[in-house]
Amino acid sequence: MKTFIEQAHFYAEYHQKPVTLYTHLVGVPLIIFSLMIFLGFFHLIVPGVMDTTLASIATVVLLIYYFLLNWRLALVLTPILFFLLWLAHLISWAGPTSFALWTFIITFVLGWALQLGGHYIEGKRPALVDNFWQTLIAPLFLTAEIFFKYGRMKTLETAIHGEPATPTVVKNATVEKPPADDTM
């Protein structure tokens, strides 16, 4: 299993412009929510023991994977994913009703439209084209990016994005040191 830093570094190469981050911050949760609705239609029933959905199982498996990659980010994502799962369950509990199917279709299409629109503006194809498993890393990566925007997890940010611009003192003035050029 690749580390979170390796996977996030690969993912970051496809997401350089802020607009892509913003479209993904809405698009990724919509896609996750839509898939939770769809997977909520399928129940695993053991009479007298349990009744659960594929959405619940998939969410727990995904969270276990996230905890193995980066427990701090996974800890933040856990209540968010469980909230989305709860909402999806409210919609899908009665099976594929007209409302549930339309909610699934609309959120799925809207989520992907935002994703692809962000990549169109970015001028790069989605990371999943080169590695389908990058779809799993998106929520964890976006959570990390939110922390980076607020000046948190600097060590992780440096490991993923490289050396950030650091202020240096020149004749009692603070000047931003430009980021290193990785093209050579």
Residue pairs with C-beta under 8 A, 6 or more apart in sequence:
1 68
3 69
4 69
4 70
4 73
4 137
4 140
5 156
5 159
5 160
7 69
7 133
7 134
7 137
7 141
8 137
8 140
8 141
8 144
8 160
9 159
9 160
9 161
10 127
10 131
10 134
11 127
11 134
11 137
11 138
11 141
12 141
12 160
12 161
13 127
14 20
14 119
14 122
14 124
14 125
14 126
14 127
14 134
15 21
15 24
15 122
15 127
15 141
16 122
16 124
17 121
17 122
19 118
19 121
19 122
20 118
20 119
20 121
20 122
21 118
21 142
21 145
22 118
23 114
23 115
23 117
23 118
23 121
24 114
24 115
24 118
24 138
24 142
25 142
25 146
26 111
26 114
27 110
27 111
27 112
27 113
27 114
27 115
27 118
28 111
28 115
28 138
28 139
28 142
29 80
29 84
29 111
29 139
30 107
30 108
30 110
30 111
30 114
31 107
31 108
31 111
31 112
31 115
32 81
32 84
32 139
33 84
33 87
33 88
33 107
33 111
34 103
34 104
34 105
34 107
34 108
34 111
35 55
35 58
35 108
36 55
36 58
36 59
36 84
36 85
36 88
36 89
36 92
37 55
37 88
37 91
37 92
37 100
37 103
37 104
37 107
38 55
38 92
38 104
38 108
39 53
39 54
39 55
39 58
40 53
40 54
40 55
40 88
40 89
40 91
40 92
40 93
41 53
41 92
41 95
41 96
41 100
42 53
42 54
42 55
43 51
43 52
43 53
43 54
44 50
44 51
44 52
44 53
44 54
44 57
45 51
53 89
53 92
55 85
55 88
55 89
55 92
56 85
56 89
59 81
59 82
59 85
62 81
62 136
63 74
63 77
63 78
63 81
65 136
66 73
66 74
66 77
66 139
66 140
67 74
67 75
69 137
69 140
70 140
70 144
70 156
72 153
73 140
73 143
73 144
73 147
74 140
76 143
77 139
77 140
77 143
81 139
91 99
91 100
91 103
92 100
92 104
94 100
115 126
116 126
119 125
119 126
126 134
127 134
128 134
128 135
144 153
144 156
144 157
144 160
147 153
147 156
148 154
148 156
148 157
148 161
154 164
157 164
158 164
162 179
162 180
162 182
163 179
163 180
164 179
165 176
165 177
165 178
165 179
166 177
167 174
167 175
167 176
167 177
168 174
168 175
168 177
